[in-house]
Amino acid sequence: MSKEISITDEVLMNKIFVVEGIKVMLDSDLAELYQVETKRLNEQVKRNSERFPDHFMFQLTKDQWENLKSQNATSSWGGRRVPPYVFTEHGVLMLSSILNSERAIAVNIQIMRVFTKIRTLIKNNDELLKMLNDLEKKGNERDQKISIIFQYINKLEQENKLKNEQFKRNRIGYK
């Protein structure tokens, strides 16, 4: 039975970053969560490199690393000599197969739950956005129809005004 860990979902969500449209976690953050050294985590990954294709894990370029640091305005990532490795959701899942501790398993389960929550939130936001766009379209169509109705009403009012003005005039000629 895996032991419970006390890492909040919010802490995990704050350790998930988006690099070029891909949700990733830094090697140092994962090492901290698994309570191992970053160096040891990366050694295990290199020993099992066949399990980590490019879409599971990759090393950030210097530009990507600088951009990520500047976006998050934090210096807590320290003075690394080389940009970090990052792991996608699949890469994090694969880590549980090479880090065979109870803590690694428990942390991975929680991370997978958070990735699922994020995916659900994004899906719900997309659905909400679509609904709002649909409502806006319907609103625009309705506004156009209401505008046409008001134009007809104004036209009818003007015609009635003309008729009333003509009716009130003194008639000339035969009665």
N, CA and C atoms as a LAMMPS dump frame, in Angstrom:
ITEM: TIMESTEP
0
ITEM: NUMBER OF ATOMS
525
ITEM: BOX BOUNDS ff ff ff
-5.0000000000000000e+02 5.0000000000000000e+02
-5.0000000000000000e+02 5.0000000000000000e+02
-5.0000000000000000e+02 5.0000000000000000e+02
ITEM: ATOMS id mol type element x y z
1 1 1 N 0.833 -1.186 0
2 1 2 C 0 0 0
3 1 3 C 0.876 1.247 0
4 2 1 N 0.615 2.19 -0.882
5 2 2 C 1.439 3.389 -0.929
6 2 3 C 1.039 4.34 0.188
7 3 1 N 2.046 5.058 0.715
8 3 2 C 1.766 5.972 1.805
9 3 3 C 1.219 7.29 1.274
10 4 1 N 0.483 7.98 2.14
11 4 2 C -0.081 9.276 1.776
12 4 3 C 1.007 10.334 1.829
13 5 1 N 0.925 11.301 0.937
14 5 2 C 1.861 12.409 0.952
15 5 3 C 1.083 13.691 1.205
16 6 1 N 1.76 14.681 1.732
17 6 2 C 1.058 15.923 2.063
18 6 3 C 1.554 17.068 1.178
19 7 1 N 1.273 16.938 -0.093
20 7 2 C 1.582 17.998 -1.051
21 7 3 C 0.25 18.456 -1.618
22 8 1 N -0.008 19.746 -1.511
23 8 2 C -1.299 20.236 -1.992
24 8 3 C -1.311 20.292 -3.522
25 9 1 N -2.502 20.23 -4.07
26 9 2 C -2.657 20.332 -5.519
27 9 3 C -2.139 21.678 -6.017
28 10 1 N -2.336 22.724 -5.209
29 10 2 C -1.89 24.055 -5.605
30 10 3 C -0.367 24.097 -5.756
31 11 1 N 0.338 23.444 -4.827
32 11 2 C 1.806 23.391 -4.918
33 11 3 C 2.209 22.684 -6.206
34 12 1 N 1.56 21.575 -6.506
35 12 2 C 1.885 20.84 -7.726
36 12 3 C 1.553 21.656 -8.971
37 13 1 N 0.402 22.329 -8.961
38 13 2 C 0.026 23.137 -10.13
39 13 3 C 1.039 24.25 -10.378
40 14 1 N 1.604 24.791 -9.303
41 14 2 C 2.606 25.849 -9.442
42 14 3 C 3.938 25.324 -9.965
43 15 1 N 4.099 24.015 -9.998
44 15 2 C 5.335 23.419 -10.511
45 15 3 C 5.165 22.923 -11.951
46 16 1 N 4.006 23.151 -12.509
47 16 2 C 3.751 22.774 -13.9
48 16 3 C 3.818 24.048 -14.739
49 17 1 N 4.679 24.028 -15.747
50 17 2 C 4.889 25.184 -16.603
51 17 3 C 4.536 24.821 -18.032
52 18 1 N 4.324 25.847 -18.836
53 18 2 C 4.04 25.625 -20.253
54 18 3 C 5.235 26.144 -21.049
55 19 1 N 5.844 25.248 -21.802
56 19 2 C 6.967 25.601 -22.665
57 19 3 C 6.556 25.249 -24.093
58 20 1 N 6.438 26.28 -24.916
59 20 2 C 6.029 26.107 -26.308
60 20 3 C 4.757 25.271 -26.429
61 21 1 N 3.784 25.587 -25.571
62 21 2 C 2.482 24.939 -25.631
63 21 3 C 2.417 23.566 -24.972
64 22 1 N 3.509 23.135 -24.33
65 22 2 C 3.541 21.811 -23.703
66 22 3 C 3.648 21.982 -22.192
67 23 1 N 2.782 21.301 -21.451
68 23 2 C 2.849 21.343 -19.991
69 23 3 C 3.997 20.439 -19.525
70 24 1 N 4.912 21.018 -18.735
71 24 2 C 6.094 20.283 -18.288
72 24 3 C 6.384 20.567 -16.82
73 25 1 N 7.218 19.708 -16.245
74 25 2 C 7.733 19.919 -14.893
75 25 3 C 9.253 19.854 -14.95
76 26 1 N 9.894 20.717 -14.172
77 26 2 C 11.352 20.761 -14.124
78 26 3 C 11.918 19.557 -13.379
79 27 1 N 13.092 19.114 -13.799
80 27 2 C 13.756 18.002 -13.122
81 27 3 C 14.01 18.309 -11.648
82 28 1 N 14.406 19.55 -11.346
83 28 2 C 14.694 19.92 -9.956
84 28 3 C 13.431 19.899 -9.087
85 29 1 N 12.295 20.325 -9.654
86 29 2 C 11.035 20.279 -8.904
87 29 3 C 10.617 18.842 -8.636
88 30 1 N 10.76 17.988 -9.653
89 30 2 C 10.408 16.579 -9.467
90 30 3 C 11.32 15.918 -8.434
91 31 1 N 12.617 16.236 -8.508
92 31 2 C 13.566 15.668 -7.543
93 31 3 C 13.195 16.093 -6.118
94 32 1 N 12.802 17.342 -5.977
95 32 2 C 12.387 17.839 -4.662
96 32 3 C 11.15 17.075 -4.171
97 33 1 N 10.19 16.887 -5.059
98 33 2 C 8.969 16.166 -4.679
99 33 3 C 9.26 14.714 -4.312
100 34 1 N 10.169 14.079 -5.067
101 34 2 C 10.515 12.676 -4.809
102 34 3 C 11.521 12.539 -3.665
103 35 1 N 12.024 13.681 -3.183
104 35 2 C 13.032 13.729 -2.128
105 35 3 C 14.307 12.989 -2.512
106 36 1 N 14.775 13.29 -3.732
107 36 2 C 16.063 12.799 -4.211
108 36 3 C 16.818 13.993 -4.795
109 37 1 N 18.116 13.841 -4.992
110 37 2 C 18.889 14.902 -5.619
111 37 3 C 18.563 14.952 -7.109
112 38 1 N 18.585 16.151 -7.662
113 38 2 C 18.334 16.322 -9.099
114 38 3 C 19.323 15.498 -9.907
115 39 1 N 20.557 15.516 -9.464
116 39 2 C 21.613 14.765 -10.145
117 39 3 C 21.268 13.274 -10.207
118 40 1 N 20.758 12.728 -9.113
119 40 2 C 20.398 11.3 -9.06
120 40 3 C 19.201 10.996 -9.956
121 41 1 N 18.239 11.892 -9.955
122 41 2 C 17.067 11.706 -10.821
123 41 3 C 17.513 11.649 -12.285
124 42 1 N 18.349 12.613 -12.685
125 42 2 C 18.813 12.659 -14.082
126 42 3 C 19.689 11.458 -14.42
127 43 1 N 20.457 10.949 -13.463
128 43 2 C 21.266 9.746 -13.697
129 43 3 C 20.368 8.554 -14.01
130 44 1 N 19.305 8.406 -13.235
131 44 2 C 18.366 7.298 -13.47
132 44 3 C 17.712 7.413 -14.851
133 45 1 N 17.377 8.631 -15.219
134 45 2 C 16.756 8.852 -16.525
135 45 3 C 17.739 8.477 -17.634
136 46 1 N 19.001 8.893 -17.485
137 46 2 C 20.008 8.591 -18.514
138 46 3 C 20.263 7.089 -18.604
139 47 1 N 20.227 6.393 -17.472
140 47 2 C 20.405 4.929 -17.489
141 47 3 C 19.248 4.237 -18.201
142 48 1 N 18.102 4.881 -18.214
143 48 2 C 16.901 4.313 -18.838
144 48 3 C 16.437 5.198 -19.99
145 49 1 N 17.374 5.705 -20.768
146 49 2 C 17.059 6.693 -21.803
147 49 3 C 16.061 6.182 -22.846
148 50 1 N 16.028 4.867 -23.075
149 50 2 C 15.086 4.316 -24.063
150 50 3 C 13.632 4.506 -23.625
151 51 1 N 13.408 4.742 -22.347
152 51 2 C 12.05 4.968 -21.839
153 51 3 C 11.593 6.421 -21.965
154 52 1 N 12.516 7.303 -22.373
155 52 2 C 12.217 8.726 -22.395
156 52 3 C 12.484 9.347 -23.771
157 53 1 N 11.573 9.104 -24.721
158 53 2 C 11.722 9.765 -26.03
159 53 3 C 11.53 11.282 -25.872
160 54 1 N 11.811 11.999 -26.932
161 54 2 C 11.77 13.47 -26.892
162 54 3 C 10.44 14.039 -26.426
163 55 1 N 9.346 13.361 -26.722
164 55 2 C 8.055 13.909 -26.306
165 55 3 C 7.706 13.533 -24.861
166 56 1 N 8.581 12.818 -24.167
167 56 2 C 8.416 12.526 -22.743
168 56 3 C 9.274 13.462 -21.895
169 57 1 N 10.445 13.824 -22.448
170 57 2 C 11.391 14.625 -21.692
171 57 3 C 12.385 15.259 -22.652
172 58 1 N 12.783 16.495 -22.364
173 58 2 C 13.783 17.159 -23.189
174 58 3 C 14.49 18.222 -22.364
175 59 1 N 15.636 18.65 -22.862
176 59 2 C 16.376 19.7 -22.179
177 59 3 C 15.987 21.035 -22.789
178 60 1 N 15.722 22.004 -21.931
179 60 2 C 15.369 23.333 -22.412
180 60 3 C 16.565 23.978 -23.089
181 61 1 N 16.295 24.797 -24.095
182 61 2 C 17.356 25.604 -24.68
183 61 3 C 17.637 26.758 -23.719
184 62 1 N 18.763 27.438 -23.914
185 62 2 C 19.079 28.579 -23.043
186 62 3 C 17.989 29.645 -23.129
187 63 1 N 17.486 29.891 -24.341
188 63 2 C 16.418 30.885 -24.518
189 63 3 C 15.142 30.475 -23.79
190 64 1 N 14.756 29.206 -23.925
191 64 2 C 13.555 28.722 -23.247
192 64 3 C 13.72 28.852 -21.737
193 65 1 N 14.894 28.518 -21.237
194 65 2 C 15.168 28.575 -19.8
195 65 3 C 15.106 30.015 -19.297
196 66 1 N 15.736 30.94 -20.025
197 66 2 C 15.708 32.353 -19.635
198 66 3 C 14.276 32.884 -19.677
199 67 1 N 13.549 32.504 -20.707
200 67 2 C 12.158 32.937 -20.848
201 67 3 C 11.309 32.42 -19.686
202 68 1 N 11.504 31.165 -19.339
203 68 2 C 10.74 30.567 -18.236
204 68 3 C 11.068 31.261 -16.922
205 69 1 N 12.336 31.535 -16.696
206 69 2 C 12.732 32.22 -15.455
207 69 3 C 12.143 33.624 -15.412
208 70 1 N 12.18 34.334 -16.536
209 70 2 C 11.678 35.706 -16.545
210 70 3 C 10.159 35.751 -16.395
211 71 1 N 9.456 34.778 -16.962
212 71 2 C 7.995 34.738 -16.84
213 71 3 C 7.581 34.517 -15.393
214 72 1 N 8.346 33.725 -14.681
215 72 2 C 7.976 33.385 -13.312
216 72 3 C 8.663 34.274 -12.285
217 73 1 N 9.502 35.183 -12.752
218 73 2 C 10.143 36.199 -11.912
219 73 3 C 10.637 35.629 -10.595
220 74 1 N 11.406 34.575 -10.676
221 74 2 C 11.942 33.981 -9.459
222 74 3 C 13.386 33.581 -9.68
223 75 1 N 14.164 33.684 -8.634
224 75 2 C 15.56 33.283 -8.74
225 75 3 C 15.806 32.005 -7.952
226 76 1 N 14.748 31.377 -7.474
227 76 2 C 14.893 30.187 -6.633
228 76 3 C 15.452 29 -7.412
229 77 1 N 15.49 29.126 -8.738
230 77 2 C 16.019 28.011 -9.531
231 77 3 C 17.543 28.026 -9.551
232 78 1 N 18.106 29.03 -8.926
233 78 2 C 19.54 29.036 -8.7
234 78 3 C 20.377 29.215 -9.935
235 79 1 N 21.689 28.996 -9.737
236 79 2 C 22.644 29.224 -10.794
237 79 3 C 23.066 27.94 -11.468
238 80 1 N 22.2 27.359 -12.202
239 80 2 C 22.535 26.15 -12.948
240 80 3 C 23.483 26.501 -14.08
241 81 1 N 24.412 25.611 -14.348
242 81 2 C 25.348 25.847 -15.452
243 81 3 C 24.712 25.51 -16.794
244 82 1 N 23.799 24.562 -16.783
245 82 2 C 23.122 24.163 -18.02
246 82 3 C 21.615 24.227 -17.793
247 83 1 N 20.864 24.464 -18.858
248 83 2 C 19.397 24.477 -18.706
249 83 3 C 18.894 23.115 -18.205
250 84 1 N 17.783 23.118 -17.491
251 84 2 C 17.273 21.882 -16.901
252 84 3 C 16.579 20.98 -17.921
253 85 1 N 16.39 19.758 -17.503
254 85 2 C 15.538 18.842 -18.244
255 85 3 C 14.12 19.077 -17.757
256 86 1 N 13.178 18.903 -18.644
257 86 2 C 11.767 19.003 -18.27
258 86 3 C 11.057 17.734 -18.714
259 87 1 N 10.029 17.384 -17.972
260 87 2 C 9.283 16.161 -18.229
261 87 3 C 7.841 16.506 -18.538
262 88 1 N 7.322 15.931 -19.612
263 88 2 C 5.91 16.086 -19.942
264 88 3 C 5.109 15.159 -19.034
265 89 1 N 3.803 15.194 -19.173
266 89 2 C 2.954 14.329 -18.359
267 89 3 C 3.345 12.861 -18.527
268 90 1 N 3.617 12.443 -19.754
269 90 2 C 4.011 11.059 -20.009
270 90 3 C 5.374 10.745 -19.401
271 91 1 N 6.261 11.725 -19.441
272 91 2 C 7.576 11.545 -18.845
273 91 3 C 7.502 11.381 -17.337
274 92 1 N 6.645 12.17 -16.711
275 92 2 C 6.452 12.046 -15.26
276 92 3 C 5.904 10.662 -14.94
277 93 1 N 4.973 10.211 -15.74
278 93 2 C 4.415 8.874 -15.539
279 93 3 C 5.499 7.802 -15.676
280 94 1 N 6.361 7.97 -16.658
281 94 2 C 7.437 7.001 -16.87
282 94 3 C 8.425 7.018 -15.706
283 95 1 N 8.593 8.156 -15.052
284 95 2 C 9.51 8.232 -13.909
285 95 3 C 9.139 7.235 -12.813
286 96 1 N 7.842 7.002 -12.658
287 96 2 C 7.424 6.071 -11.599
288 96 3 C 7.925 4.662 -11.859
289 97 1 N 8.224 4.338 -13.1
290 97 2 C 8.722 2.992 -13.401
291 97 3 C 10.218 2.847 -13.125
292 98 1 N 10.942 3.971 -13.078
293 98 2 C 12.375 3.858 -12.798
294 98 3 C 12.73 4.269 -11.372
295 99 1 N 11.873 5.09 -10.751
296 99 2 C 12.07 5.449 -9.347
297 99 3 C 11.105 4.595 -8.54
298 100 1 N 11.611 3.534 -7.997
299 100 2 C 10.731 2.531 -7.423
300 100 3 C 10.613 2.664 -5.909
301 101 1 N 10.298 3.868 -5.436
302 101 2 C 10.086 4.045 -4.007
303 101 3 C 8.608 4.321 -3.753
304 102 1 N 8.188 4.094 -2.524
305 102 2 C 6.784 4.37 -2.182
306 102 3 C 6.464 5.839 -2.396
307 103 1 N 7.404 6.705 -2.024
308 103 2 C 7.195 8.144 -2.173
309 103 3 C 7.024 8.506 -3.653
310 104 1 N 7.881 7.958 -4.518
311 104 2 C 7.794 8.262 -5.947
312 104 3 C 6.434 7.846 -6.506
313 105 1 N 5.963 6.694 -6.091
314 105 2 C 4.663 6.208 -6.567
315 105 3 C 3.545 7.127 -6.082
316 106 1 N 3.583 7.475 -4.794
317 106 2 C 2.538 8.33 -4.221
318 106 3 C 2.555 9.718 -4.875
319 107 1 N 3.756 10.28 -5.065
320 107 2 C 3.867 11.6 -5.694
321 107 3 C 3.35 11.535 -7.124
322 108 1 N 3.724 10.484 -7.854
323 108 2 C 3.27 10.354 -9.243
324 108 3 C 1.762 10.261 -9.347
325 109 1 N 1.154 9.538 -8.449
326 109 2 C -0.313 9.43 -8.464
327 109 3 C -0.926 10.809 -8.289
328 110 1 N -0.389 11.571 -7.353
329 110 2 C -0.94 12.907 -7.117
330 110 3 C -0.676 13.828 -8.314
331 111 1 N 0.509 13.738 -8.895
332 111 2 C 0.815 14.568 -10.069
333 111 3 C -0.13 14.226 -11.224
334 112 1 N -0.397 12.951 -11.43
335 112 2 C -1.306 12.548 -12.512
336 112 3 C -2.704 13.1 -12.262
337 113 1 N -3.132 13.115 -10.998
338 113 2 C -4.448 13.687 -10.666
339 113 3 C -4.482 15.175 -11.007
340 114 1 N -3.381 15.877 -10.709
341 114 2 C -3.328 17.309 -10.988
342 114 3 C -3.324 17.561 -12.499
343 115 1 N -2.542 16.786 -13.25
344 115 2 C -2.558 16.936 -14.715
345 115 3 C -3.974 16.715 -15.246
346 116 1 N -4.675 15.732 -14.698
347 116 2 C -6.056 15.465 -15.12
348 116 3 C -6.958 16.646 -14.785
349 117 1 N -6.786 17.227 -13.592
350 117 2 C -7.58 18.401 -13.215
351 117 3 C -7.324 19.551 -14.176
352 118 1 N -6.057 19.763 -14.501
353 118 2 C -5.709 20.85 -15.426
354 118 3 C -6.352 20.617 -16.783
355 119 1 N -6.272 19.382 -17.26
356 119 2 C -6.874 19.055 -18.555
357 119 3 C -8.38 19.303 -18.514
358 120 1 N -9.031 18.93 -17.415
359 120 2 C -10.47 19.144 -17.261
360 120 3 C -10.787 20.634 -17.226
361 121 1 N -9.974 21.409 -16.49
362 121 2 C -10.195 22.857 -16.425
363 121 3 C -10.067 23.487 -17.804
364 122 1 N -9.046 23.066 -18.539
365 122 2 C -8.845 23.606 -19.881
366 122 3 C -10.019 23.237 -20.781
367 123 1 N -10.455 21.977 -20.684
368 123 2 C -11.586 21.526 -21.503
369 123 3 C -12.83 22.33 -21.151
370 124 1 N -13.079 22.506 -19.837
371 124 2 C -14.254 23.26 -19.41
372 124 3 C -14.159 24.71 -19.868
373 125 1 N -12.961 25.288 -19.808
374 125 2 C -12.792 26.664 -20.282
375 125 3 C -13.044 26.756 -21.772
376 126 1 N -12.57 25.763 -22.525
377 126 2 C -12.82 25.758 -23.967
378 126 3 C -14.314 25.669 -24.252
379 127 1 N -15.004 24.801 -23.502
380 127 2 C -16.45 24.658 -23.686
381 127 3 C -17.156 25.953 -23.305
382 128 1 N -16.722 26.575 -22.214
383 128 2 C -17.318 27.828 -21.769
384 128 3 C -17.087 28.921 -22.805
385 129 1 N -15.871 28.984 -23.341
386 129 2 C -15.549 29.956 -24.373
387 129 3 C -16.435 29.763 -25.6
388 130 1 N -16.63 28.494 -25.997
389 130 2 C -17.473 28.188 -27.155
390 130 3 C -18.913 28.634 -26.888
391 131 1 N -19.4 28.344 -25.663
392 131 2 C -20.765 28.745 -25.32
393 131 3 C -20.901 30.264 -25.356
394 132 1 N -19.911 30.987 -24.825
395 132 2 C -19.964 32.447 -24.837
396 132 3 C -19.94 32.982 -26.264
397 133 1 N -19.101 32.379 -27.106
398 133 2 C -19.061 32.796 -28.513
399 133 3 C -20.396 32.549 -29.198
400 134 1 N -21.008 31.381 -28.908
401 134 2 C -22.322 31.073 -29.478
402 134 3 C -23.36 32.082 -29.005
403 135 1 N -23.325 32.399 -27.697
404 135 2 C -24.273 33.381 -27.161
405 135 3 C -24.057 34.746 -27.807
406 136 1 N -22.795 35.101 -28.008
407 136 2 C -22.498 36.382 -28.636
408 136 3 C -23.043 36.414 -30.055
409 137 1 N -22.84 35.308 -30.797
410 137 2 C -23.374 35.237 -32.157
411 137 3 C -24.891 35.368 -32.14
412 138 1 N -25.518 34.593 -31.242
413 138 2 C -26.973 34.645 -31.148
414 138 3 C -27.417 36.036 -30.739
415 139 1 N -26.663 36.641 -29.813
416 139 2 C -26.969 37.999 -29.371
417 139 3 C -26.86 38.982 -30.513
418 140 1 N -25.807 38.827 -31.336
419 140 2 C -25.638 39.71 -32.485
420 140 3 C -26.779 39.529 -33.473
421 141 1 N -27.16 38.272 -33.727
422 141 2 C -28.28 37.999 -34.639
423 141 3 C -29.563 38.596 -34.067
424 142 1 N -29.77 38.405 -32.763
425 142 2 C -30.96 38.938 -32.102
426 142 3 C -30.948 40.463 -32.159
427 143 1 N -29.77 41.067 -31.911
428 143 2 C -29.657 42.523 -31.972
429 143 3 C -30.018 43.036 -33.362
430 144 1 N -29.559 42.321 -34.387
431 144 2 C -29.886 42.726 -35.755
432 144 3 C -31.387 42.638 -35.99
433 145 1 N -31.997 41.556 -35.513
434 145 2 C -33.44 41.388 -35.7
435 145 3 C -34.211 42.464 -34.936
436 146 1 N -33.773 42.762 -33.722
437 146 2 C -34.427 43.812 -32.931
438 146 3 C -34.258 45.16 -33.624
439 147 1 N -33.076 45.404 -34.163
440 147 2 C -32.818 46.649 -34.881
441 147 3 C -33.749 46.777 -36.08
442 148 1 N -33.945 45.695 -36.816
443 148 2 C -34.855 45.702 -37.97
444 148 3 C -36.286 45.991 -37.505
445 149 1 N -36.684 45.372 -36.397
446 149 2 C -38.035 45.604 -35.852
447 149 3 C -38.205 47.074 -35.504
448 150 1 N -37.206 47.675 -34.84
449 150 2 C -37.292 49.087 -34.495
450 150 3 C -37.33 49.97 -35.74
451 151 1 N -36.608 49.583 -36.785
452 151 2 C -36.651 50.34 -38.034
453 151 3 C -38.058 50.31 -38.619
454 152 1 N -38.694 49.127 -38.597
455 152 2 C -40.076 49.016 -39.096
456 152 3 C -41.026 49.845 -38.249
457 153 1 N -40.839 49.778 -36.931
458 153 2 C -41.715 50.555 -36.033
459 153 3 C -41.552 52.048 -36.319
460 154 1 N -40.314 52.514 -36.459
461 154 2 C -40.065 53.932 -36.773
462 154 3 C -40.707 54.314 -38.098
463 155 1 N -40.576 53.419 -39.082
464 155 2 C -41.165 53.686 -40.4
465 155 3 C -42.695 53.79 -40.29
466 156 1 N -43.289 52.849 -39.52
467 156 2 C -44.748 52.893 -39.33
468 156 3 C -45.171 54.157 -38.597
469 157 1 N -44.392 54.571 -37.599
470 157 2 C -44.71 55.801 -36.866
471 157 3 C -44.675 57.006 -37.794
472 158 1 N -43.647 57.047 -38.629
473 158 2 C -43.539 58.174 -39.573
474 158 3 C -44.71 58.182 -40.552
475 159 1 N -45.091 56.995 -41.045
476 159 2 C -46.227 56.917 -41.966
477 159 3 C -47.505 57.358 -41.263
478 160 1 N -47.693 56.914 -40.005
479 160 2 C -48.883 57.329 -39.243
480 160 3 C -48.881 58.824 -38.992
481 161 1 N -47.715 59.373 -38.706
482 161 2 C -47.608 60.806 -38.487
483 161 3 C -48.037 61.559 -39.739
484 162 1 N -47.536 61.1 -40.9
485 162 2 C -47.901 61.736 -42.164
486 162 3 C -49.406 61.655 -42.395
487 163 1 N -49.987 60.482 -42.131
488 163 2 C -51.43 60.317 -42.326
489 163 3 C -52.204 61.235 -41.396
490 164 1 N -51.769 61.314 -40.127
491 164 2 C -52.445 62.191 -39.159
492 164 3 C -52.329 63.647 -39.565
493 165 1 N -51.162 64.055 -40.03
494 165 2 C -50.985 65.435 -40.473
495 165 3 C -51.896 65.727 -41.665
496 166 1 N -51.997 64.777 -42.582
497 166 2 C -52.847 64.971 -43.752
498 166 3 C -54.318 64.992 -43.345
499 167 1 N -54.693 64.199 -42.366
500 167 2 C -56.072 64.123 -41.92
501 167 3 C -56.477 65.414 -41.215
502 168 1 N -55.579 66.039 -40.475
503 168 2 C -55.881 67.26 -39.718
504 168 3 C -55.955 68.495 -40.619
505 169 1 N -55.458 68.448 -41.809
506 169 2 C -55.466 69.603 -42.698
507 169 3 C -56.904 69.983 -43.048
508 170 1 N -57.041 71.239 -43.313
509 170 2 C -58.357 71.694 -43.796
510 170 3 C -58.496 71.225 -45.231
511 171 1 N -59.582 70.573 -45.466
512 171 2 C -59.809 70.065 -46.815
513 171 3 C -60.33 71.185 -47.714
514 172 1 N -59.879 71.115 -48.912
515 172 2 C -60.344 72.08 -49.885
516 172 3 C -61.153 71.337 -50.938
517 173 1 N -62.071 71.96 -51.461
518 173 2 C -62.802 71.331 -52.536
519 173 3 C -64.124 70.755 -52.076
520 174 1 N -64.61 69.798 -52.743
521 174 2 C -65.935 69.239 -52.477
522 174 3 C -65.876 68.389 -51.235
523 175 1 N -66.944 68.532 -50.442
524 175 2 C -67.048 67.712 -49.25
525 175 3 C -68.107 66.697 -49.432
